[in-house]
C-alpha cells in the first residue's frame, strides 16, 4: 500500500510536469517569441507553488518524526530557496 503523502506529492509533481509539457506545446503552436515568453513567464509561478505544496505535504507526513526545531529549519530553508528564486 502506498503512503498517502507520497502519492499526493507525486501527483503534484506529475501535474506540474504535465503543465510544463502543455506549455511547451502551446509555445510551439503560438510560434511567436513574445507570446512564448508570456507563457514562460506564467510558468514562473507554477514551480515555486508546487515546491511549497510538496514540501508542506512532506512535512505533514513527517510531522510525527521531526521535532519542531527541525521543522523550523526546513521551513527556513524552503523560504530561502523561494527568496533566491523570486528575488528580482
MOMO-V474567 format. One record per pair of residues at least 4 apart in sequence whose C-alpha atoms are under 7 Angstrom apart, sorted by the first residue. I is the first residue (numbers start at 1). J is the second residue. If there is no record, write none. Layout:
# MOMO-V474567
I | J
I | J
This chain:
# MOMO-V474567
2 | 7
3 | 7
4 | 8
5 | 9
5 | 57
5 | 58
5 | 61
6 | 10
7 | 11
8 | 12
9 | 13
9 | 54
9 | 57
10 | 14
11 | 15
12 | 16
12 | 50
13 | 17
14 | 18
15 | 19
16 | 20
17 | 21
18 | 22
19 | 23
20 | 24
21 | 25
22 | 26
23 | 27
23 | 39
24 | 28
25 | 29
26 | 30
27 | 31
27 | 36
30 | 35
30 | 36
32 | 36
33 | 37
34 | 38
35 | 39
36 | 40
37 | 41
38 | 42
39 | 43
40 | 44
43 | 47
45 | 49
46 | 50
47 | 51
48 | 52
48 | 82
49 | 53
50 | 54
51 | 55
52 | 56
53 | 57
54 | 58
55 | 59
56 | 60
57 | 61
58 | 62
59 | 63
62 | 66
66 | 70
66 | 71
67 | 71
68 | 72
69 | 73
70 | 74
71 | 75
72 | 76
73 | 77
74 | 78
75 | 79
76 | 80
77 | 81
78 | 82
79 | 83
80 | 84
81 | 85
82 | 86
83 | 87
